[in-house]
Amino acid sequence: MNSKRKGVGLSAFTARSQAVSQFASHGDFLRTSNLNALQTQLSVFQSLLHQFSLTHAKDIRSNPTFRAEFARMCNAIGVDPLASSNASRNWKQEGSFWAQMLGGSVNDFYFELAVRVVEVCKDTRAENGGLIPLAEARERVTKGRAIGGGMEVSDDDIVRAVNSLKPLGSGFTLPVVGGRPMVRSVPKELNVDQSTVLDALQMLGYVTVSMLQDNLSWERPRAETVITDLLADSLVWIDLQDEETTYWSPTFIHEAAR
């Protein structure tokens, strides 16, 4: 009886092993089939996306809303229209796969826009210390204050253009100051105190040393040091007309002057 029980046990063990092996083999088959199907679907979608970009190249370039929707459609499947860091005339020979697939129009547009954003930041750096509201940068590009005349662009376009500069180590970033998106064109990082004062400037338009002391419980030397640093970088403007020296946000002054 013992030998029979051992035989049954071994037989069951062998059967279970065979079943596990069959399940594993079937699982591998399903994974391979699903992967092949997904690759086929992606290939078809890539082809359609390519054709779409060629057919609607003019709309992608001229219509900010259409362009933003196209970019979101690309991002939804992990496609980066700006994947190539070389948006030059030789993109067909030297650009990335996506640059070749999507065509030069999209890459060339953001490359041109990035150049214009750089020009705007350079032209206004003496006024704002290299920290300009994203909306103002867009308006200046749209009105043609940068090189080559105006371009119809959206905030989303400005963000994508600035992000395309990152591989170049340009130092351009997109911080949020006082709840407002900004474009910073200087590589210098702001410390916590400086960021706090800039947040207050975006909300109030100006600050004084006594305001910082009263509202932030800072000692006078701390408040004066922060203001001096911001003043040296042209991030604040000084006003000596009031009884107490006032420090204004350049952005606030420009907006008030419009």
Disulfide bonds with the S-S distance in Angstrom:
none
